[in-house]
Amino acid sequence: MKYGLMIWLMLGMLPVVQAQEEEAGHAAGEQQWEVQAEAGSDALQDDSWLQQLVHYRRHPLNINQAGAAELSSLPGLSGWQIQSLIRYREILGKLVHVNELQAVPGWELSTIRQVLPFITVQDRPVLAEKLQQRLHGGEQAFLLRCAPAGYDSVSDQRYTGSQLYLLARYRYNYKNLLQYGITGEKDAGEAFFRGPAKTGFDFYSAHLFLRKLGIVESLALGDFTVNLGQGLIQWQSLAFRKGSAVMSVKREGPVLKPYNSSGEFNFHRGAGITLRKAGWQFTCFGSWRKLSAHLMEDTIEQGLYISSLLPSGYHRTVTELNSRNNIDLLTAGANLQYRQAHWHIGLNTLNYHCSHPFRSSGKPYDLYSVAGDRWSNYSIDYSGSFRNLHWFGELAIDRQRAPAFLHGFLLSLDARAALSLLYRQIDQRYQSFFSNAFTENSQPVNEQGLYTGISLRPAPGWQLDAYADLYRFPWLKYRLDAPGGGSDYLFLVIHTPRKNVEWYVRYRMEQKTEGPAGNLLPTMPVLPGVRQQWRAQCTFRPSPRLTLRQRFEWLWHKGPLMRKEQGVTAFMDLSWRPVRSFSLDCRWQYFETDGYNARVYAYEQDVSYSFSIPALYGKGVRYYLLLKYQLPERWAGSFPKKFRVTCWLRYGGFLRQEASGENKYDIRTRKPGQLQLQCMIRSK
């Protein structure tokens, strides 16, 4: 069956490569999200960057005026490409047309096509600076999303609420100068307007954010995120790690950003302000939040201590409700930076005070975890450019003076080649909250590593990307009872023979020390594990209204004790947009794996501001159907004429076959699919 699928898919790709017309989408974005899902990142819960892109689609960003922080919010741009554009503007002046981007070093056609819907070079009218003028004429949007969970009756009896997932959000945005909104979310299984949720939703979020009020660069009230340096002490907005975009290794963005997503953990609640004068910029903020945590009782000192935080946001069962918002976290921080045209340096500080102390579990790998009710982090970050070289980095210490540092550079070898290099060394004692640096571990701790990537454009329509990452863990880790390490390699070839065709082939191999599952021995041996992936994908647009996509992927995993698992998947996508007000997306996907270690991931189209990247293992077929429709004005007569209504309907699920014996499968009854509905009312 596996070989048959591969032959079928390859034959299906043959006629595709001969077609021509409109451009095909670039592959890097979806691959980056799949890597995030594979690493278990919490970034999938934050859709703030998607809301920003929707705003830029309606009101394109003027790249003749945008700074590095604003350009970093565009999809697919690396730190070197941003600096290259800024330097191009300084030397040759403003761009006359977006096609002039082809002359900017490092800006290849695939990048330009990816950012084209969100940018402009036309001068904007002078923005209103007075606060009272910003209160009228901005964009308003109200979003309502609901989806039944479909969990089984056994779980249903343990949950305090219904199966319905519910999200409601209102947002006002005046030219990105004034933003405010409120979000309410109820997860499946949580109560709604009864029991422990008498106020309605289990989670509420509200924000008020202002920009460019004289010396005040930004002012945040309510919920907001903080991004400092390269993420060693704190980075709460979207940031990718290793992936197909081999040059995207630098963290870049504004210090303060508004937060109105449904994730219940990775943000601050309070107030923050950024002041700018000439080349100086100063930011300070304060936050007080209630968090959920596992509390344990100390029978000797007769007190409670925190064994672990609970970032999931689920409050469905009695046990989860007992841990809901049971600790207080007070946070204060500041950033001072001086910036010139080609360099900057910044000082960062963070201080935490918790209502209960943290305490180590006592296990060897947890020896250096946060202890006590107070913690602090400090760092210096920098960046600079000289000709075709851009360098950046951050040096940090924590309350116990444990060090961590990260240094990197981006080098343009010529118009068709670029190189990235990043070295990080993070002490095993170093600890931080809400951090997200470019590391192999999910948190910057206990790691030394060297990453290098290269991107080549040897000929028109061809792109070759590759990286190699060598790392080691000087101390123990969870399920790793000795120092370990590994290596990670990726090779990607993208070819665009026509404007409407794009295909790529990708190979990735990771060798990493692992510990066997289960407590078989008091001290588990450290053994090497190898994971290899080979993928081929083709995207074809026979017309501007129709897009077809095919993928085949094969995966091998050899874990500890020489246990081998294989996985294979193949899918076909169809995306049809016959008119502007209607679209249809659907997928049929077959997958077969020997176990969870050989699981596969594939990005799926979902309702706007939502993500779907399921982990597929076992054997079966997955499918989904997504419909989007914008109601005509005559159908939306009950709404004011300045508003328009858009609706989404998504239905997806599995046709699954479960293993009942070695190399044998029994067909189970079809599992019910999941229905998701969304409606958005937005001003025109």
N, C-alpha and C positions, 0 to 999 in steps of 0.2 A: 504494500500500500504506500509506503514512504517513497520508494523509487518511482512508482506510478505518478504520485503527486508532483514530484520534481520534474519528470518528463512532460507532464501535462502543462505545468506552469511555464517551463522554458519554451515549449511550442507555442503557448499562448502569447509569449512576448515577441516572437519573431516578426509578425506583421506590424507590431506597434512601432518598431524602430524606423519604419519607412514613412511614417506620417509626418505632416507638418501643418502648423498654423500658429495658434496662440502659445504663449509661454506656459511651461509647467511649473508647479510649485517646487521650492527648494526643500531638500530632505532634512537639513540639519535640525530644524526646529522640533519636529516630531521625535527625532532620535534623542535629542537632549531630554525631552520629557520622559521618554521610556527609560533612560538611564536614571533619572530622578526617582521614578517609581520602583525600579529594581533595587535602589539603595534605601528605599523606605523613607524618602524625604517628606517632611511636613509641608514643603512648598506647594504641593498640590491643593492644599486647602485655601491658599491665598490667591484670589482672583483680582487683586487690585491692579496688577499690571495689565490684565485684559481690559479692565474698565478704562485704563489710560489709553490703550490702543484704540478702543472704540471711539474715544474722544478725539484722538488724532485722525482717525478716518473721516470724521465729520468736520474737524477743524485741524487741517494738516499743520505740522510743526515746521516753522520757518527755519531751515538749516543754515541760513545766513546770519541768524541772530542767536540760535541755540548754543548754550554752553555744553561742557562735557557731561554735566549731570543730566540735562534734558536729553542729549543724544543717547545716553546709556539706556534710556527707556525704550528705544527703538529695537525691534527684533533683529537678532543676528549680527549686531555690530560688536567687534572686539575693541579692546582698549587702544590698540594700534590704529585701527581705522578711524576712531574718534579723534585721536591726536593728529592723524594725517590730514583729516578734513579741516581741523582748526588751523593747522600750519598752512594749508593751501589757501585758506581765506586771508591769512595775514600777509602772505606774499603776493597773491594775485587779486585780492579783493573779493567782493561778493560774486557768487555764482549767478550767471545770467539765466541759465535753464538747468533743469534737473539732469538733462543729458550730459552736462558738463561733469557730472560725478564720475564718468568713465575716465576722466583725466586725473582724478585724484589717486595718488599711489595707494595700492592696497584695496581699492574699491572695484571688485570684479562684478561682472554682469549679474551673477546670481544674488549677490548682496544688494545691488541696486534694485532688482526686481522685488526683493523681499521687503524693502523699506519704502518703495515707491508709493503705495497707497496712503502712507502716513506723513508725507513730507511735501513741502512746497518751497519755492525760492521767492515768492511774491511778498513784498513788504506789507505788513499788517498796519491798519490804522492805529493811532496812538491809543493805548489801553486806558480805560478809566481808572484813575488812581484813588478816587474818593470812595470810602466804604459804602456810603448810602447809594451810590450809583451801581454797586455790585449786587445789591439786593433785588434788582429787577432785571429781567431779560436773560437770565441764565437758563441752562438746560435742566429740565426736571425729568426724573425717571422713577417709576415704581415697578418693581419686579416681584412676582409671586411664583414660587416653584413648589410643587408637591409631587411625592412619589411614595407609593406603598412599598414597604421593605420586603415583604414576602418571606419572613423567617418562619420556622416551623412552629407547631403548636406547643412543643415542649418549652422552647424559649419564650413563647408568647405568655405562658403562665408565670414566668419569672419577672416579666417586665411590667412596669407600673403604668405604661401608656399604650397607645394604639400603634399600629404598624406604619402609620403615615409619617413621612418626612415632610417638613414644611419650612420654607424660607420666605421671608418677606423683607424687602429692602426699598427704602426711598433715598434718593440722592439728588442734590442740587449742585450744579457746577457752572460758575460764571468764568469762562475763559481761563480756567485753572487758577484764577486769582482769588476766588472764594468758593469753597466747597463745604457742604454740610450734609448730613444724612443720618439715618438710623437703620439698623439691621436687627431682625429677630429670627432666631432659628430654633427649631425643635427636631432633634434626631428621632429616628424610628425607635419606638419603645419608650420614649420619654412622655411624661404626662403633659397635658395642655389644658390650662384653665381649670385645673382641679388638683387635689392632693398637694404634692410638693411644688407644683407650678401654678399657684393661684393667680399670678400676674400674667399668665399666658405662656409665652415662649420660655424655654429653659435658658436661653442665652440672648442677651441684648448687647448691642454695640452702637455707640453714637460718636460722631466726630464733627468738629468745626475747624476748618483749616483756611488760613489766609496767607497770601503771598504778595510781596512787593508793596509794602506800605511805608514808603520812605526808607528810613534806615532799617526797618524791619523786613528782612528777607522772607521769613515765614513765621507763622504763629499757629501752634497746634493746641487745641483744647479737646478733651475727651480721649478718644482712642487714636493712637498714632504708633508708628514704627521708628526705630532709631538704627542708623547704619553708620558704623565707625570704621575707618581705616580699611583693612583687608579682611575684616571679619574675625580677627583673633579674639577680640573682647566682646564684640556685639555686631550682628548683622541680621535684621529681622525681615527685610524685603526679599524678593526673589533673587536668587544667586545660584548659578549652575556650578557643578564640579566637572569632573572629566566627562567628555562626550565627543561627539563628532565635530563640534566647533573647537578645533585644537588651539586656536588663538585666543579664545575667550577664557583667559585665566585671571584677569584682573577684576576686582570688585570696584564698581564706580557708581555713584548716585548721590542724591542729596541726603543730608544727615537726618532730616525730619520728613516723614511722608504720612499722609492721612491713612487711616485704616478703617475699612468698612466691610471686611470679609467675614465669613462664618467660622473660621478657625478660632478656637477658644483659648489659645495658649500664647502664641508668639507675638505679643504686642504689649504696649504700655498704655496705662490709663491715668491721665492727669493733665499736665500742661508742659509745653516746650516752646522755646523761642530761638530764632536765629537772627542775629544782627550782623549787618555787613557795612563796612566803611572802607572805601578804597580797596586795598588788597587784603584787609583783615576781615575775618569772619569768626563770630563767637556764638556758640549754641549751648544752652543749658536746658535741662528738663527735670521734672519730678513726677513720680508715678506711685500710686498706691493701688494695689490689686489684691483680690482674693483669688487664690489658686487651690486646686484640688491636689491632695497628697495622701500617701499612706502614712498614718500616724501610728507609732508604736509606743508602748508604755515602758518606762524605765522603773522597774520594781524597787531598785535601790534608792534612787534619788526622787522617786515618786513624781515623775514628770513625763511629759510626752515629747517625742522627738520624731523628725521626718526621716523615713527610710528611703522614700523616692517620691518624685513628683508624678502626677497623672496628666499628661498632655492631651489625651484623646478627646476630652470634652463629652464623653458619654455619661449620662446620669439616668440609667434605665432601671437598674435593680436596686434593692434595698442597700446592698453593699456599696454600690457606686454612689448612691445618694448620701450615705453616711460620710463619704469622703469628699463631698461636693463643697468647694469653697471653704475649706476648714482651716486655711492658714492665710495670713496677711503678709504681703511682700511690699516693702517700701524701697523704691529705687530712685537714686539721684545721679546725674551725670552731666558732663560738660565736654565741649570740644572747642579748641582754639586753633585756628589755622591761618597761615599767611600764604597767599597765592599770587604768583606772577604769571606771565604769559606762558612760560614753558616749565614751571616747576611749582611745587607746593610742599609745605611741611605742616603737620598737625599734631597737637597734643590731645590725648583723650583720657578721661577718667570716669569710672563707674563705681558706685557704692550701693550695697544692698543691706537691708536689715529685715529679718524674717521673724515672725511672731513665735516660731518654734525653732529649735536648733536642728541642723542636719547632723547625721551620725552615720559613719561607715557601717556596712553590714558585717565587717570583720573578716571577710573573705580576702585572700591575698590580692586578687586583681582589683579590689575596691579599697586598697590600703590608703590611697592618696585622694580619695573623694572629698568633696566639700564638707567641712566640719564646723559646727558652731552656728550662731544665728546672725553673723555678720560676714560679709565678703566684699572684696574690692578688686578691681582690675585697672591697670594703667598701661598706656601704650603711646608710641610715637609712630606716625605713618608719614610717608613721603612719596613723591613721584616727580619725574623730570623727563625732559626730552632734549635730544641734541641730534640734529639732522635726521637720520633714519633709525635712531635708537630711542626707545622709551623704557624707562626703568621705574620700579615701584617697590614698595615693601612696607612692613610694619614690625616693630619690636615691642613686645608686651611682657608684663610681669603680673602676678596676682598677689593676693594678700600675704601669702607665704614666701613671696619673692621667687617663685618658680618662673623660669623664663620661657618665652616662646618667640620665635621670629620667623618671618617669611619674606623672601626677596625674589624678585623676578624681573625679566626684561622681555621686550618685544622688539624684534629687529626685522626691518624690511631689507632683504638682500638685494632685490631689484623689483621691478613692477610685477614680476610673476612668481616671486618667492618670498616667504616670510617665515620667521623662526620665533618660537617662544620657549622660554626656559624659566622654571620656578623651583626654588629650593626652600624647603620648610624644615624646621627643627623645633619640636615642641616637647618640653620636658614631661616626664611621666607624672610629675607632681602638679603640673599646671591645670587649673580648673577655671571654667567660666560659665556664665548663663547666657542663653539666647544668642550664641555665637554660631557662625557659619563661614568658615574659611575654606580655602581650596586644599582639602585634605582627603585622604582615603577613609579615615574614620568619620562617623557622622558628626562628631564634635572634635574640635582641635585639642587633642590630648594624646600623649604617649606615641609620638610619631616622628620619624625622620624620613625625608623623601626627596627625590630629584625627578622632576617632570620636564620633558622636552617635547615640543611639537613642531611640525613643519607643514606648511601649506604651499603647494605648487600649482601653477597654472601653465603647463608646458605648451599648450596650444589652445586656440579658441574652442570653447565648449568642453574642455577637459579640466578637471580639478582633482588633485591628489592630496589627501590629508593623512597624516600619520602622527602618532604619539607613542612615547615610551615612558612609563612611570615606574621607578624603582623605589621601594619603601621598606621600612622595618619598624617594628614595635619594640622598643627597648625594655618594656615591662610587660607584665601579664595582662591578659584581657579576659572578658567573659568567654568561657569555653576554650580558653587558651592558657594552659598552665605553665607556660614558659615564654620567653621572648620569641617573637616570630617576625614575619615579613612576607614580602612577595613582589611580584612584578606584573605590570599590566601593559599590553600592547594593542594598538588599533591601527588598521590600514583601511582607508576608504577611497574609492575611485568613483567620481561622479562625472557623468557624460551627458551633455545636452546637445544632441545632434541637430535638433530643430527647436524652434521657440516653444513648441507645444509638447515636447518630449523630454523627459528626464529619467535616466536610470542610474542606479548606483549598485556597487558591490562592496560589502563590508566584511572584514574579518577581524575578530577580537579574541585575544587569549589572555587569561589571567591565571597566574600561579600564586597561590596564597596558602600560608600555613593555617590549618584548621584542627579543631579538636573533635573527636568522635561524639556523636549524639548520645545522651544518656550518661548516667553516673556509673560506669562500669568498674572504675578503679578509683581509689582515693586521689591519685594524681593522674590525670589523663595525658597520654602522649601527644606530642605536637607532630602532626603529619602533613605532608604537602597535599594540596588539592589543586586540580587543574580544571578550568572552565573555558571552553572554546565555542565561539559562535561564528557561523557563516551565513550571510544574508544577501539576497538579491532582490531588488525592487525596481519596478518601472511605473512611471506615471505618464499618462497620455491624455491629451485634450483634443479630440477630433473636431470640436467646435468650442466657441467661447462659453457655451452653455452646458457642456458635458465633459466630465473628467472621469477617466478610468484608471484604476491602480491595481497592481498585482504584486504580491510579495511571497517569497519562499525563504524560510529560515530553518537552519539545522543547528542543533546545540548538543555538545558533548560535555559531560561532567564526570570527573574521576575524583571521588572524595577520599577521606581517610579509610584505611583498611582496604584500599583498592576497589571500593565499590563504584561501579560504573553505571551511569544513567545517560540516556539519549532522549532528545526531544525534537520534534519536527512540527512545523506549522506552515500553512499556506492560506492566503486570503485573496478575495477579489472585492474591490470597492467600486461603487458607482455614485457619482455626484452629479445631479441634474438641476439646472437652474433655468427653466424655460422662460420665466419672466422675473422681473425684479422682486416681485412680492411673494414669490413661491420658490422653495428649494426642496430637494429630496436627496438624502444620503442613505446608503444601505451597504451592508457588508455580509458576506458569507465566509466563514473561516473554519478550517479544519485544523485540529491539533491532536498530537499524540506524544506523550512523554512517559518515561519509565518511573517518574517520581517527581517530588516537589523540587529537588535540586536541579532538575532539567526544565523547570518552568520557563515559559516564554511570555514576553510582554509585547503588546501592540497598541499603539495610540488609536483611540476611537473618537469619531466625531460625536459631540454631545450638544445639549442645549447651551446657549450662550452663557458664559461665565461659569461653566462647569467642566470637570475633567473626568475622563473614563479611560483608565489604563489597567485592566484587570490582569492578574497573574493566572496564566492558563497551565494546567497540569492534569494528568490523566489522559483520557481519550474522549473526543467528542467534537461537536460542531457548535460554534458560537455565531450568533447573528444579531443584527440590530437594524432598525428602520427609524430614520429621523426626518420629520416633516417640519418645515417652517413656513408660516403664512402670515403676511401682513394684511390686516383687515382693510377693505376699502372704506373710504370715509362715509359712504352711505350706510354701511353696516355698523359703524361705530358712532351712530348719531347721538347716543347718550353722553358721549365725551365732548368736551370743547373742541372746536375745529383746529386749534393749534396743537392738539395731541394726536398721536397715531398709536395703534395697537398692533403688537406682533405676538403671535402664539407659536409655541413649539410643542411637538408631541414626539416622544421617543419610546420605542418598544424594543427590548432586547432580552436575550436569554441564551440558554444552552440546550442542545440536544446531546446528552452526555451518555457515555457508556463507561461503567465502572468495572475495575478489575475484581474478579472473584477468585482467581487462582493464577498460578504462574503462566504468563503468556496466554491467558484466556480472558475473555470479556463477556459479561452478560449485559444485555440491553435493559436499562432501567426505564421506567415510565418517564415521559418527557417532563422536565421541571418547568414550572410556570415561569413565564417571562416577567420582566419588570417594566412597568409603565411609568413614564415620567412626563409631567405636564408643566409648562411654564408660560407665563403671560407677562408682557412688559408694556407699560403705557409710558410713552416718552414724548416730550415736546418736540416739535418739528424744528 
